[in-house]
């Protein structure tokens, strides 16, 4: 049978081991709780980073759309400038044609002026003179020489009338061309001003595109940094989750050990209680035996006294009865 001291020593050893394991379990539980809190913080940070990434991506998309619109606007302006320059080129070509005509008309006008000697031609007076001469010719007597001279004079007047008409037409054409050239100059000035406005708008669009490109680069830099931070947080999250799982497995193992030690402690506690009961029973038996032996010895003395014929007291009679002497008697 196991010695009681050995049982007590074993129980103390088991209790000490259980205390150590319970301490380890408590420490691991606290560490798990700390890591769970840290995991919660990491998850909150990760959610915030993801929200920031979504915000930067939305900004990035908005910049891309704005750039596409600005590029389309830039191309529209460039096309408008090209069309305006093409219009100026067409107007220049038209102006050149008009200048060539103007030069020809001026030369014709100069030639006619030179032909008439630079004197002014009064068209109305010459027309009236020609009409009077024709009337006079029709109503005057016929003289062949005079008629030839007269017809020559009328022919010269008609020639001058034709020249006057030519001069008038030339001057009219020249003025029309000048007016058209003035219109062309005004139109070109308007187009040039429009081109200047378009160039100003184009420069503004280019500046806005440059600004948005810088903003896009900054957004890309932010996105890269946020993605890097996200990966770091995901790695930290995974490490914490793995650490929590590892600690939980370790704690489970310790709890299994603790349960095993508790079962063993219960077993030894039961054995100790059994040893205590056995010891108490043994002591009780020994006490009972000692009492019986003492009673027997006392009864033997009283019995010898009875045999000698001595008078016995009531108490002595009870001792004899308890010891069984009276029954034998």
C-alpha positions as CSV (number, residue, x, y, z in Angstrom):
1,X,0.0,0.0,0.0
2,X,1.2,3.5,-0.8
3,X,2.6,5.5,2.1
4,X,0.5,8.5,3.1
5,X,3.6,10.7,3.0
6,X,4.3,9.5,-0.5
7,X,0.7,10.4,-1.4
8,X,1.0,13.8,0.1
9,X,4.2,14.4,-1.7
10,X,2.7,13.3,-5.0
11,X,-0.4,15.5,-4.4
12,X,1.9,18.5,-3.7
13,X,3.9,17.7,-6.8
14,X,0.8,17.5,-9.0
15,X,-0.7,20.7,-7.4
16,X,2.6,22.5,-8.2
17,X,2.6,21.3,-11.8
18,X,-1.0,22.2,-12.2
19,X,-0.3,25.7,-10.8
20,X,2.5,26.1,-13.2
21,X,0.4,25.0,-16.2
22,X,-2.6,27.2,-15.0
23,X,-0.1,30.1,-14.9
24,X,1.1,29.2,-18.4
25,X,-2.5,28.9,-19.6
26,X,-3.4,32.3,-18.0
27,X,-0.3,33.9,-19.7
28,X,-1.2,32.4,-23.0
29,X,-4.8,33.5,-22.7
30,X,-3.6,37.0,-22.0
31,X,-1.2,36.9,-24.9
32,X,-4.1,35.6,-27.2
33,X,-6.3,38.4,-25.9
34,X,-3.5,41.0,-26.6
35,X,-2.9,39.6,-30.0
36,X,-6.7,39.6,-30.7
37,X,-6.8,43.3,-29.7
38,X,-3.8,43.9,-31.9
39,X,-5.5,42.0,-34.7
40,X,-8.6,44.1,-34.3
41,X,-6.4,47.3,-34.6
42,X,-4.7,45.9,-37.7
43,X,-8.1,45.0,-39.3
44,X,-9.4,48.5,-38.5
45,X,-6.2,50.0,-40.0
46,X,-6.6,47.7,-43.0
47,X,-10.2,48.8,-43.5
48,X,-9.1,52.4,-43.3
49,X,-6.3,51.8,-45.8
50,X,-8.7,50.0,-48.2
51,X,-11.1,53.0,-47.9
52,X,-8.2,55.4,-48.7
53,X,-7.2,53.2,-51.7
54,X,-10.8,53.3,-53.0
55,X,-10.8,57.1,-52.6
56,X,-7.5,57.4,-54.5
57,X,-8.7,55.1,-57.2
58,X,-11.9,57.1,-57.6
59,X,-9.7,60.3,-57.8
60,X,-7.5,58.5,-60.3
61,X,-10.5,57.6,-62.4
62,X,-11.8,61.2,-62.2
63,X,-8.4,62.5,-63.3
64,X,-8.4,60.0,-66.2
65,X,-11.9,61.1,-67.3
66,X,-10.9,64.8,-67.0
67,X,-7.7,64.2,-69.0
68,X,-9.7,62.4,-71.7
69,X,-12.1,65.4,-71.9
70,X,-9.3,67.9,-72.0
71,X,-7.4,66.0,-74.7
72,X,-10.6,65.9,-76.7
73,X,-11.0,69.6,-76.1
74,X,-7.3,70.2,-77.1
75,X,-7.8,68.3,-80.3
76,X,-11.0,70.3,-81.1
77,X,-9.1,73.6,-80.5
78,X,-6.2,72.4,-82.7
79,X,-8.6,71.4,-85.4
80,X,-10.3,74.8,-85.2
81,X,-6.9,76.5,-85.4
82,X,-6.0,74.4,-88.5
83,X,-9.4,75.3,-90.1
84,X,-8.9,79.0,-89.3
85,X,-5.4,78.9,-90.8
86,X,-6.7,77.2,-93.8
87,X,-9.4,79.9,-94.1
88,X,-6.7,82.5,-93.9
89,X,-4.8,80.7,-96.6
90,X,-7.9,80.6,-98.8
91,X,-8.5,84.3,-98.1
92,X,-4.9,85.1,-99.0
93,X,-5.3,83.3,-102.2
94,X,-8.5,85.1,-103.0
95,X,-6.9,88.4,-102.0
96,X,-3.9,87.6,-104.3
97,X,-6.3,87.0,-107.2
98,X,-8.1,90.3,-106.5
99,X,-4.8,92.1,-106.3
100,X,-3.8,90.7,-109.6
101,X,-7.1,91.8,-111.1
102,X,-6.6,95.2,-109.4
103,X,-3.2,95.6,-110.9
104,X,-4.6,94.7,-114.3
105,X,-7.4,97.2,-114.0
106,X,-5.1,99.9,-112.8
107,X,-2.8,99.3,-115.8
108,X,-5.8,99.5,-118.1
109,X,-7.0,102.6,-116.4
110,X,-3.5,104.1,-116.7
111,X,-3.4,103.2,-120.4
112,X,-6.8,104.8,-121.1
113,X,-5.8,108.0,-119.2
114,X,-2.6,108.1,-121.2
115,X,-4.6,107.6,-124.4
116,X,-7.0,110.5,-123.6
117,X,-4.1,112.7,-122.5
118,X,-5.1,112.8,-119.0
119,X,-8.1,115.1,-119.7
120,X,-11.4,114.4,-118.0
121,X,-14.1,112.9,-120.1
122,X,-17.7,114.1,-119.4
123,X,-19.8,111.2,-120.5
124,X,-23.1,113.0,-120.4
125,X,-21.9,116.0,-122.4
126,X,-20.4,113.8,-125.0
127,X,-23.5,111.7,-125.2
128,X,-25.7,114.9,-125.7
129,X,-23.2,116.2,-128.3
130,X,-23.4,112.9,-130.2
131,X,-27.2,112.9,-130.2
132,X,-27.3,116.5,-131.5
133,X,-24.8,115.7,-134.2
134,X,-26.8,112.7,-135.3
135,X,-29.9,114.8,-135.4
136,X,-28.1,117.5,-137.3
137,X,-26.7,114.9,-139.7
138,X,-30.1,113.5,-140.4
139,X,-31.7,116.9,-141.0
140,X,-28.8,118.6,-143.0
141,X,-28.3,118.5,-146.8
142,X,-26.0,115.8,-148.0
143,X,-22.3,116.6,-148.9
144,X,-20.1,113.5,-149.2
145,X,-17.0,115.2,-147.9
146,X,-18.8,116.9,-145.1
147,X,-20.6,113.6,-144.4
148,X,-17.4,111.7,-144.1
149,X,-16.0,114.3,-141.8
150,X,-19.2,114.4,-139.8
151,X,-19.3,110.6,-139.5
152,X,-15.6,110.7,-138.4
153,X,-16.4,113.3,-135.7
154,X,-19.4,111.2,-134.4
155,X,-17.2,108.1,-134.4
156,X,-14.5,109.9,-132.4
157,X,-17.2,111.0,-129.9
158,X,-18.6,107.5,-129.6
159,X,-15.1,106.2,-129.1
160,X,-14.6,108.6,-126.3
161,X,-18.0,107.6,-124.9
162,X,-16.8,104.0,-125.0
163,X,-13.6,105.0,-123.3
164,X,-15.6,106.9,-120.7
165,X,-17.7,103.8,-120.1
166,X,-14.6,101.8,-119.9
167,X,-13.1,104.2,-117.4
168,X,-16.3,104.2,-115.3
169,X,-16.4,100.4,-115.4
170,X,-12.7,100.1,-114.5
171,X,-13.0,102.5,-111.6
172,X,-16.1,100.6,-110.5
173,X,-14.3,97.3,-110.7
174,X,-11.3,98.8,-108.9
175,X,-13.5,100.1,-106.1
176,X,-15.3,96.7,-105.8
177,X,-11.9,95.0,-105.6
178,X,-10.8,97.5,-103.0
179,X,-13.9,96.9,-101.0
180,X,-13.5,93.2,-101.3
181,X,-9.9,93.4,-100.2
182,X,-11.0,95.5,-97.2
183,X,-13.6,92.8,-96.4
184,X,-10.9,90.1,-96.7
185,X,-8.6,92.0,-94.4
186,X,-11.3,92.4,-91.8
187,X,-12.2,88.8,-92.1
188,X,-8.6,87.8,-91.7
189,X,-8.3,90.1,-88.7
190,X,-11.3,88.4,-87.2
191,X,-9.9,84.9,-87.9
192,X,-6.5,85.9,-86.5
193,X,-8.2,87.2,-83.3
194,X,-10.2,83.9,-83.2
195,X,-6.9,82.0,-83.6
196,X,-5.3,84.1,-80.8
197,X,-8.3,83.3,-78.6
198,X,-8.0,79.6,-79.5
199,X,-4.3,79.6,-78.8
200,X,-5.0,81.2,-75.4
201,X,-7.6,78.5,-74.8
202,X,-5.2,75.8,-76.0
203,X,-2.5,77.1,-73.6
204,X,-5.0,77.0,-70.7
205,X,-6.0,73.4,-71.7
206,X,-2.4,72.4,-71.9
207,X,-1.7,73.9,-68.5
208,X,-4.7,72.1,-67.0
209,X,-3.5,68.8,-68.6
210,X,0.0,69.4,-67.1
211,X,-1.6,70.1,-63.7
212,X,-3.8,67.0,-63.9
213,X,-0.8,64.9,-65.0
214,X,1.1,66.0,-61.9
215,X,-2.0,65.3,-59.8
216,X,-2.2,61.9,-61.4
217,X,1.4,61.2,-60.6
218,X,0.8,62.2,-57.0
219,X,-2.3,60.0,-56.9
220,X,-0.3,57.1,-58.3
221,X,2.4,57.7,-55.7
222,X,-0.2,57.7,-53.0
223,X,-1.8,54.5,-54.4
224,X,1.6,52.8,-54.5
225,X,2.3,53.7,-50.9
226,X,-1.1,52.7,-49.7
227,X,-0.9,49.4,-51.5
228,X,2.5,48.8,-49.8
229,X,1.0,49.7,-46.4
230,X,-1.9,47.4,-47.2
231,X,0.4,44.5,-47.9
232,X,2.3,45.2,-44.7
233,X,-0.9,45.2,-42.7
234,X,-2.1,42.0,-44.4
235,X,1.2,40.3,-43.5
236,X,0.9,41.6,-39.9
237,X,-2.7,40.3,-39.8
238,X,-1.8,36.9,-41.1
239,X,1.1,36.7,-38.7
240,X,-1.2,37.6,-35.8
241,X,-3.8,35.1,-36.9
242,X,-1.1,32.3,-37.1
243,X,0.3,33.3,-33.7
244,X,-3.2,33.2,-32.2
245,X,-3.8,29.8,-33.7
246,X,-0.4,28.5,-32.5
247,X,-1.1,29.9,-29.0
248,X,-4.6,28.4,-29.0
249,X,-3.1,25.0,-30.0
250,X,-0.5,25.3,-27.3
251,X,-3.2,26.3,-24.7
252,X,-5.3,23.4,-25.8
253,X,-2.4,21.0,-25.2
254,X,-1.7,22.6,-21.8
255,X,-5.4,22.3,-20.9
256,X,-5.2,18.6,-21.9
257,X,-2.2,18.2,-19.6
258,X,-4.0,20.1,-16.8
259,X,-7.0,17.8,-17.2
260,X,-4.7,14.8,-17.1
261,X,-3.0,16.1,-14.0
262,X,-6.4,16.9,-12.4
263,X,-7.5,13.4,-13.0
264,X,-4.3,12.1,-11.5
265,X,-4.7,14.5,-8.6
266,X,-8.2,13.3,-8.0
267,X,-7.0,9.7,-8.0
268,X,-4.3,10.5,-5.5
269,X,-6.7,12.5,-3.4
270,X,-9.1,9.6,-3.3
271,X,-6.2,7.3,-2.4
272,X,-5.2,9.8,0.4
273,X,-8.8,9.8,1.7
274,X,-8.8,6.0,1.6
275,X,-5.5,6.0,3.5
276,X,-7.0,8.4,6.0
277,X,-10.0,6.2,6.4
278,X,-7.9,3.1,6.7
279,X,-5.7,4.7,9.3
280,X,-8.7,6.0,11.2
281,X,-10.3,2.5,11.0
282,X,-7.1,0.9,12.2
283,X,-6.8,3.3,15.0
284,X,-10.4,2.8,15.9
285,X,-9.8,-1.0,15.9
286,X,-6.7,-0.6,18.0
287,X,-8.6,1.6,20.5
288,X,-11.5,-0.9,20.5
289,X,-9.1,-3.7,21.1
290,X,-7.4,-1.8,23.8
291,X,-10.7,-1.1,25.4
292,X,-11.7,-4.8,25.2
293,X,-8.4,-5.8,26.7
294,X,-8.7,-3.3,29.5
295,X,-12.3,-4.4,30.1
296,X,-11.3,-8.1,30.0
297,X,-8.5,-7.4,32.5
298,X,-10.8,-5.4,34.8
299,X,-13.5,-8.1,34.5
300,X,-10.9,-10.8,35.4
301,X,-10.0,-8.9,38.5
302,X,-13.6,-8.5,39.5
303,X,-14.3,-12.1,38.6
304,X,-11.5,-13.3,40.9
305,X,-12.9,-11.1,43.6
306,X,-16.3,-12.7,43.1
307,X,-14.7,-16.1,43.3
308,X,-13.2,-15.1,46.6
309,X,-16.7,-14.5,47.8
310,X,-16.3,-10.8,48.1
311,X,-19.2,-8.5,47.6
312,X,-19.4,-6.8,44.2
313,X,-20.7,-3.3,43.5
314,X,-23.3,-2.5,40.9
315,X,-20.6,-1.0,38.6
316,X,-18.5,-4.1,39.0
317,X,-21.5,-6.3,38.0
318,X,-21.9,-4.1,34.9
319,X,-18.3,-4.7,34.0
320,X,-18.7,-8.5,34.4
321,X,-21.8,-8.4,32.3
322,X,-20.2,-6.3,29.6
323,X,-17.2,-8.6,29.5
324,X,-19.5,-11.6,29.2
325,X,-18.6,-13.2,32.5
326,X,-22.2,-13.3,33.7
327,X,-23.4,-15.0,30.6
328,X,-20.8,-17.7,31.1
329,X,-21.9,-17.9,34.7
